[in-house]
Amino acid sequence: GGVLIEDIEQAGWAQLGGLRRQDLVLRIGDRQVTDLRQYRDAIEAATLTREERITFVVLRGAETRFQYLEPDWTPWPSRMRGETETASVTDNNEDRSRANE
């Protein structure tokens, strides 16, 4: 399970928090992430609570890492339109199911 990060917005809070392309997100805060729905739900919950620090548990290669993101919740034009994601992700389970076909 998990969600694979495909791309990171330059200078976005995901990159500033140490997330990298090809990191496999396993947990965001206290929420397990096994698919895109859970990833989006966890991001939405963090956005609603506006936590000062969000812990991401990621698998990077063979290493499990804790990455701490400290988002700047100050509104800016794209956030006003509801754009909160600063990383492009895919469902790792979908990749595995395609590989098994």
ZATOR-758352 format. One record per residue: z, x, y of N, C-alpha, C in turn. Coordinates in Angstrom, 3 decimals, always signed. Layout:
<rs>
<<Z, X, Y>, <Z, X, Y>, <Z, X, Y>> ...
</rs>
This chain:
<rs>
<<+0.000, +0.814, -1.187>, <+0.000, +0.000, +0.000>, <+0.000, +0.855, +1.247>> <<-0.026, +0.188, +2.362>, <-0.026, +0.858, +3.658>, <-1.297, +0.574, +4.426>> <<-1.309, +1.033, +5.642>, <-2.453, +0.847, +6.529>, <-2.868, +2.214, +7.048>> <<-4.134, +2.535, +6.895>, <-4.679, +3.830, +7.271>, <-5.132, +3.825, +8.728>> <<-4.691, +4.806, +9.493>, <-5.134, +4.934, +10.888>, <-6.486, +5.634, +10.897>> <<-7.481, +4.942, +11.444>, <-8.836, +5.500, +11.518>, <-9.101, +6.212, +12.834>> <<-8.508, +5.721, +13.913>, <-8.771, +6.296, +15.227>, <-7.553, +6.081, +16.109>> <<-7.340, +6.976, +17.044>, <-6.206, +6.911, +17.977>, <-6.756, +6.981, +19.395>> <<-6.267, +6.097, +20.267>, <-6.661, +6.124, +21.673>, <-6.059, +7.365, +22.338>> <<-6.904, +8.139, +23.003>, <-6.433, +9.331, +23.714>, <-5.379, +8.956, +24.739>> <<-4.257, +9.640, +24.718>, <-3.141, +9.439, +25.649>, <-2.497, +8.065, +25.527>> <<-2.812, +7.320, +24.450>, <-2.139, +6.056, +24.193>, <-0.773, +6.315, +23.590>> <<+0.059, +5.276, +23.518>, <+1.412, +5.530, +23.038>, <+1.446, +5.903, +21.570>> <<+0.459, +5.523, +20.788>, <+0.408, +5.942, +19.382>, <+0.198, +7.455, +19.281>> <<-0.740, +7.969, +20.066>, <-0.988, +9.412, +20.053>, <+0.207, +10.171, +20.624>> <<+0.755, +9.676, +21.711>, <+1.903, +10.348, +22.318>, <+3.117, +10.347, +21.381>> <<+3.188, +9.359, +20.492>, <+4.270, +9.298, +19.518>, <+4.021, +10.144, +18.279>> <<+2.897, +10.832, +18.237>, <+2.632, +11.748, +17.136>, <+1.835, +11.173, +15.986>> <<+1.358, +9.936, +16.099>, <+0.507, +9.395, +15.043>, <-0.850, +10.088, +15.091>> <<-1.458, +10.260, +13.925>, <-2.743, +10.951, +13.827>, <-3.721, +10.159, +12.967>> <<-4.997, +10.465, +13.155>, <-6.019, +9.895, +12.281>, <-5.668, +10.268, +10.847>> <<-5.907, +9.341, +9.934>, <-5.671, +9.499, +8.503>, <-4.202, +9.395, +8.100>> <<-3.290, +9.122, +9.052>, <-1.912, +8.798, +8.675>, <-1.929, +7.447, +7.973>> <<-1.121, +7.309, +6.932>, <-0.977, +6.050, +6.224>, <+0.360, +5.447, +6.656>> <<+0.312, +4.343, +7.401>, <+1.524, +3.698, +7.916>, <+2.155, +2.881, +6.791>> <<+3.409, +3.214, +6.466>, <+4.136, +2.541, +5.397>, <+5.177, +1.569, +5.929>> <<+5.705, +1.853, +7.126>, <+6.781, +1.040, +7.693>, <+6.749, +1.183, +9.211>> <<+7.022, +0.070, +9.897>, <+7.190, +0.079, +11.351>, <+8.542, -0.556, +11.614>> <<+9.464, +0.230, +12.154>, <+10.823, -0.256, +12.351>, <+11.416, -0.634, +11.008>> <<+11.934, -1.849, +10.902>, <+12.529, -2.288, +9.640>, <+11.550, -3.105, +8.795>> <<+10.261, -3.095, +9.172>, <+9.259, -3.899, +8.455>, <+8.361, -3.019, +7.596>> <<+8.281, -3.366, +6.321>, <+7.362, -2.686, +5.422>, <+5.942, -3.090, +5.778>> <<+5.008, -2.138, +5.683>, <+3.607, -2.400, +5.997>, <+2.781, -2.099, +4.745>> <<+2.250, -3.166, +4.135>, <+1.388, -2.972, +2.969>, <-0.042, -3.428, +3.219>> <<-0.260, -4.158, +4.335>, <-1.608, -4.635, +4.643>, <-1.725, -4.856, +6.156>> <<-2.938, -5.202, +6.590>, <-3.191, -5.373, +8.026>, <-2.355, -6.494, +8.640>> <<-2.137, -7.564, +7.885>, <-1.338, -8.671, +8.415>, <+0.076, -8.197, +8.735>> <<+0.679, -7.457, +7.821>, <+2.035, -6.955, +8.057>, <+2.054, -5.943, +9.201>> <<+1.012, -5.118, +9.307>, <+0.911, -4.158, +10.412>, <+0.874, -4.900, +11.749>> <<-0.012, -5.880, +11.835>, <-0.142, -6.633, +13.091>, <+1.130, -7.403, +13.418>> <<+1.775, -7.986, +12.398>, <+3.043, -8.696, +12.616>, <+4.115, -7.746, +13.147>> <<+4.188, -6.544, +12.595>, <+5.185, -5.562, +13.037>, <+4.901, -5.105, +14.469>> <<+3.634, -4.883, +14.790>, <+3.266, -4.491, +16.163>, <+3.587, -5.625, +17.132>> <<+3.268, -6.858, +16.734>, <+3.563, -8.008, +17.593>, <+5.068, -8.156, +17.818>> <<+5.863, -7.977, +16.766>, <+7.323, -8.075, +16.907>, <+7.845, -7.007, +17.847>> <<+7.334, -5.790, +17.734>, <+7.764, -4.707, +18.624>, <+7.352, -4.994, +20.060>> <<+6.179, -5.600, +20.233>, <+5.703, -5.946, +21.572>, <+6.572, -7.035, +22.196>> <<+6.953, -8.012, +21.397>, <+7.785, -9.107, +21.916>, <+9.196, -8.646, +22.271>> <<+9.759, -7.756, +21.463>, <+11.129, -7.286, +21.726>, <+11.153, -6.124, +22.707>> <<+9.981, -5.521, +22.928>, <+9.853, -4.384, +23.857>, <+10.905, -3.306, +23.591>> <<+10.961, -2.917, +22.335>, <+11.904, -1.878, +21.936>, <+11.612, -0.582, +22.690>> <<+12.669, +0.153, +23.002>, <+12.488, +1.422, +23.709>, <+11.921, +2.487, +22.797>> <<+12.259, +2.392, +21.506>, <+11.797, +3.392, +20.539>, <+11.464, +2.685, +19.231>> <<+10.271, +2.951, +18.723>, <+9.800, +2.328, +17.491>, <+9.590, +3.435, +16.456>> <<+10.186, +3.264, +15.302>, <+10.046, +4.251, +14.232>, <+8.913, +3.847, +13.301>> <<+7.976, +4.760, +13.116>, <+6.892, +4.586, +12.149>, <+7.157, +5.543, +10.991>> <<+7.103, +5.041, +9.767>, <+7.157, +5.896, +8.582>, <+5.725, +6.006, +8.098>> <<+5.222, +7.240, +8.054>, <+3.826, +7.461, +7.677>, <+3.744, +8.511, +6.573>> <<+2.697, +8.397, +5.796>, <+2.371, +9.414, +4.811>, <+1.233, +10.235, +5.399>> <<+1.478, +11.525, +5.565>, <+0.469, +12.446, +6.102>, <+0.224, +13.496, +5.031>> <<-0.919, +13.374, +4.353>, <-1.154, +14.233, +3.192>, <-0.137, +13.861, +2.124>> <<+0.620, +14.840, +1.652>, <+1.648, +14.587, +0.631>, <+3.033, +14.452, +1.255>> <<+3.106, +14.457, +2.580>, <+4.391, +14.481, +3.282>, <+4.705, +13.132, +3.936>> <<+5.900, +12.608, +3.675>, <+6.363, +11.405, +4.363>, <+7.026, +11.840, +5.656>> <<+6.615, +11.209, +6.766>, <+7.115, +11.605, +8.082>, <+7.646, +10.400, +8.839>> <<+8.610, +10.658, +9.709>, <+9.113, +9.664, +10.644>, <+8.552, +10.032, +12.007>> <<+7.797, +9.119, +12.610>, <+7.234, +9.327, +13.942>, <+7.899, +8.318, +14.875>> <<+8.360, +8.786, +16.005>, <+9.082, +7.939, +16.951>, <+8.226, +7.695, +18.180>> <<+7.870, +6.441, +18.396>, <+7.047, +6.067, +19.539>, <+7.934, +5.452, +20.602>> <<+7.705, +5.858, +21.836>, <+8.434, +5.308, +22.972>, <+7.418, +4.710, +23.939>> <<+7.040, +3.454, +23.683>, <+5.981, +2.822, +24.491>, <+6.396, +2.611, +25.939>> <<+5.407, +2.699, +26.802>, <+5.592, +2.345, +28.205>, <+5.139, +0.895, +28.325>> <<+6.085, -0.006, +28.545>, <+5.780, -1.432, +28.573>, <+5.318, -1.904, +29.954>> <<+5.076, -0.970, +30.877>, <+4.596, -1.339, +32.196>, <+3.227, -1.996, +32.069>> <<+3.054, -3.184, +32.642>, <+1.757, -3.861, +32.528>, <+0.639, -3.070, +33.204>> <<-0.522, -3.101, +32.609>, <-1.740, -2.575, +33.203>, <-2.861, -3.485, +32.766>> <<-4.019, -3.449, +33.416>, <-5.047, -4.484, +33.225>, <-5.381, -4.830, +31.778>> <<-5.598, -3.857, +30.900>, <-5.989, -4.219, +29.535>, <-4.833, -4.880, +28.798>> <<-3.605, -4.498, +29.094>, <-2.459, -5.143, +28.446>, <-2.319, -6.579, +28.926>> <<-2.703, -6.833, +30.147>, <-2.622, -8.190, +30.680>, <-3.557, -9.116, +29.907>> <<-4.616, -8.566, +29.320>, <-5.553, -9.361, +28.525>, <-5.111, -9.455, +27.074>> <<-3.949, -8.888, +26.747>, <-3.430, -8.992, +25.396>, <-3.818, -7.854, +24.476>> <<-4.408, -6.788, +25.014>, <-4.788, -5.654, +24.179>, <-3.585, -4.727, +24.055>> <<-2.949, -4.714, +22.892>, <-1.760, -3.893, +22.722>, <-1.956, -2.773, +21.718>> <<-2.977, -2.843, +20.882>, <-3.157, -1.819, +19.873>, <-3.806, -0.587, +20.481>> <<-3.268, +0.567, +20.133>, <-3.840, +1.815, +20.607>, <-4.314, +2.666, +19.439>> <<-4.397, +2.051, +18.268>, <-4.894, +2.738, +17.088>, <-5.790, +1.779, +16.314>> <<-6.863, +2.321, +15.761>, <-7.743, +1.540, +14.909>, <-7.300, +1.788, +13.469>> <<-7.078, +0.707, +12.719>, <-6.514, +0.845, +11.380>, <-7.321, +0.062, +10.357>> <<-7.182, +0.456, +9.090>, <-7.756, -0.311, +7.992>, <-6.694, -0.507, +6.926>> <<-6.884, -1.536, +6.137>, <-5.978, -1.857, +5.049>, <-6.265, -0.912, +3.891>> <<-5.306, -0.074, +3.554>, <-5.489, +0.899, +2.483>, <-5.725, +0.222, +1.142>> <<-5.194, -0.969, +0.936>, <-5.405, -1.700, -0.312>, <-6.866, -2.081, -0.490>> <<-7.552, -2.427, +0.617>, <-8.974, -2.769, +0.536>, <-9.786, -1.559, +0.118>> <<-9.432, -0.367, +0.660>, <-10.156, +0.848, +0.295>, <-10.027, +1.124, -1.194>> <<-8.820, +0.947, -1.748>, <-8.591, +1.190, -3.159>, <-9.347, +0.197, -4.028>> <<-9.387, -1.083, -3.595>, <-10.072, -2.080, -4.407>, <-11.580, -1.814, -4.414>> <<-12.125, -1.327, -3.300>, <-13.547, -0.973, -3.269>, <-13.826, +0.219, -4.168>> <<-12.906, +1.163, -4.206>, <-13.102, +2.358, -5.029>, <-13.060, +2.021, -6.514>> <<-12.364, +0.945, -6.876>, <-12.241, +0.561, -8.275>, <-13.378, -0.326, -8.748>> <<-14.292, -0.710, -7.866>, <-15.409, -1.593, -8.246>, <-16.462, -0.831, -9.019>> 
</rs>
